[in-house]
Amino acid sequence: MTGTRGYHHGDLRRTLLAAAVKVVEEAGPAALSLRDLARRAGVSHAAPAHHFGDKAGLLTALATQGFDLLADTLEATGDDLLAAGVAYVDFAVRHRAHFEVMFRPDLHRADDAELAAARGRAGAALRAGVATLPPAGVPADTDRDALAAWSIAHGFATLWLAGALPARVGDDPQEAARAVLRRLFE
C-alpha cells in the first residue's frame, strides 16, 4: 500500500494553484512549469496535466481564482468608489501573482467560460461603485466611467508593484492609493 501513498493527495488542484502562486511571486509567470509544480507538490509529473491540461490551463485557473478574489474584495466595499479603488490596489499588492496573470491574455485562455464569468463579476462590482457617482455636468456613462476608474486604480497598482512611484508617496500602498484616488473626487 505504500505505492499509493503519493497518489492520494487530497485537494491537488488547490495545492498546485498555491504552488503556482509561489512560483509566479518568486520568478514570474514565465518560470512556471507543470513538471516543477508536480515536483513541489510531490506528485507524478503527469498529475498537473490531469487537472489543467497544460500551462495555459493552469494560468487560466489562476486568473479565474484571481478575478473571483478581486470580485469578493470589490463587493465588500459596497458602492464606495474610493474604497473600491483602494481595495483594488491592496488586492494587487496582496495577490501579486494573480494580478500578474489576470490581465495577460497571452498567458491564459481569455475565452474560457469560468474566467469570463469571474471577470464579469469583478467588472460588475466596479461598475456598482461608479453608478453611484454624482452627476458631473455631463451625461452619465457608467461603462466609460468604470473604464476610467479601473484605468486609474490599475495604473497606480502597476506603478506601485514596479517600484516606479516617487518615494514621497510613502510606503503604505493603501494610504498612497487613497491620497491619489481621492483627487478624482475633489
C-alpha positions in Angstrom: 0.0 0.0 0.0 3.0 2.4 0.3 3.0 2.8 -3.5 -0.4 4.6 -3.4 0.6 7.0 -0.7 1.9 9.6 -3.2 -1.1 9.2 -5.4 -3.8 10.3 -3.0 -3.1 14.0 -2.3 -6.3 15.4 -1.1 -7.1 18.6 -3.0 -4.3 18.5 -5.6 -5.9 21.2 -7.7 -5.7 23.7 -4.8 -2.2 22.6 -3.9 -1.0 23.1 -7.5 -2.6 26.5 -7.7 -0.9 27.5 -4.4 2.4 26.3 -5.7 1.9 28.2 -8.9 1.3 31.4 -6.9 4.6 30.9 -5.2 6.5 30.4 -8.4 4.9 33.4 -10.1 5.7 35.5 -7.0 9.3 34.3 -6.9 10.2 34.4 -10.6 7.2 35.5 -12.7 4.8 33.5 -14.9 7.4 32.6 -17.5 9.2 30.4 -14.9 6.1 28.3 -14.3 6.2 24.7 -15.5 3.8 21.8 -14.8 6.8 19.5 -14.1 8.2 21.8 -11.5 4.8 22.2 -9.8 4.4 18.4 -9.7 7.8 18.2 -8.0 6.8 20.8 -5.5 3.6 19.0 -4.8 5.2 15.6 -4.5 3.1 14.0 -7.3 3.9 12.5 -10.7 4.8 14.8 -13.5 1.5 13.9 -15.2 -0.7 14.9 -12.3 -0.9 18.6 -13.1 -1.9 17.9 -16.7 -4.8 15.8 -15.4 -6.2 18.9 -13.7 -5.3 21.7 -16.1 -4.3 20.1 -19.4 -1.3 22.4 -19.9 0.4 25.6 -18.7 -2.3 27.8 -20.3 -5.0 25.8 -18.5 -3.2 26.3 -15.2 -2.8 30.0 -15.7 -6.5 30.2 -16.8 -7.4 28.7 -13.4 -5.1 31.1 -11.6 -6.6 34.1 -13.4 -10.1 32.8 -12.7 -9.2 32.5 -9.0 -7.8 36.0 -9.1 -10.9 37.6 -10.6 -13.0 35.8 -8.0 -10.9 37.1 -5.2 -10.9 40.6 -6.7 -14.7 40.4 -7.1 -15.0 39.4 -3.4 -12.7 42.3 -2.5 -14.6 44.9 -4.5 -18.1 43.6 -3.4 -17.0 44.1 0.2 -16.6 47.8 -0.4 -20.3 48.2 -1.3 -20.9 51.2 -3.5 -18.0 53.4 -2.2 -15.9 54.0 -5.3 -12.9 55.4 -3.4 -12.9 52.4 -1.1 -13.1 50.1 -4.2 -10.1 51.8 -5.8 -8.0 51.5 -2.6 -9.2 47.8 -2.3 -8.1 47.2 -5.9 -4.6 48.4 -5.2 -4.5 46.4 -1.9 -5.6 43.3 -3.9 -2.8 43.8 -6.4 -0.2 44.1 -3.6 -1.6 41.1 -1.6 -2.2 38.9 -4.6 0.6 39.9 -6.9 0.9 36.6 -8.6 -2.8 36.6 -9.5 -2.6 40.2 -10.6 0.3 39.4 -12.9 -1.6 36.7 -14.7 -5.2 38.1 -14.7 -4.5 40.9 -17.2 -2.3 38.9 -19.6 -4.5 37.2 -22.1 -1.3 36.0 -23.8 -0.8 33.7 -20.8 -4.3 32.2 -20.4 -7.4 31.3 -22.3 -9.2 34.6 -22.3 -12.3 33.0 -23.8 -12.7 30.4 -21.0 -16.3 30.5 -19.7 -15.4 30.3 -16.0 -12.8 33.0 -16.5 -15.2 35.2 -18.3 -17.8 34.8 -15.5 -15.3 35.7 -12.8 -14.0 38.7 -14.8 -17.6 39.8 -15.4 -18.4 39.6 -11.7 -15.3 41.8 -10.8 -16.3 44.3 -13.5 -19.9 44.4 -12.2 -18.6 45.1 -8.7 -16.5 48.0 -10.0 -19.4 49.4 -12.0 -21.6 49.3 -8.9 -19.5 52.0 -7.3 -19.3 54.1 -10.5 -23.1 54.1 -10.8 -23.3 56.0 -7.5 -21.2 58.9 -8.7 -22.9 62.3 -8.6 -23.5 63.9 -11.9 -20.5 65.9 -13.1 -22.4 68.1 -15.6 -22.1 65.6 -18.4 -24.4 62.7 -19.2 -23.6 59.6 -17.1 -21.8 56.8 -19.0 -21.3 54.0 -16.5 -19.2 51.9 -18.8 -16.8 54.8 -19.7 -16.6 55.9 -16.1 -15.9 52.4 -14.9 -13.1 52.1 -17.5 -11.7 55.4 -16.3 -11.8 54.3 -12.6 -10.3 50.9 -13.4 -7.6 52.5 -15.5 -6.5 54.8 -12.7 -6.6 52.2 -10.0 -4.9 49.6 -12.2 -2.3 52.1 -13.3 -1.5 53.1 -9.8 -1.3 49.4 -8.7 1.0 48.6 -11.6 3.3 51.5 -10.9 3.4 50.6 -7.2 4.3 47.0 -7.9 7.0 48.0 -10.3 8.5 50.3 -7.7 8.1 53.2 -10.2 6.4 55.7 -7.9 8.4 58.5 -6.3 9.5 57.9 -2.7 7.3 60.8 -1.5 4.2 58.7 -1.9 5.2 56.7 1.1 5.5 53.0 1.9 1.8 52.2 2.6 0.1 51.3 -0.7 -3.4 51.8 0.8 -2.7 55.3 2.1 -0.8 56.3 -1.1 -3.7 55.0 -3.3 -6.3 56.8 -1.1 -4.4 60.1 -1.5 -4.1 59.8 -5.2 -7.6 58.4 -5.9 -9.2 61.0 -3.6 -8.1 63.6 -6.2 -10.8 62.3 -8.5 -13.5 63.4 -6.1 -12.1 66.9 -5.4 
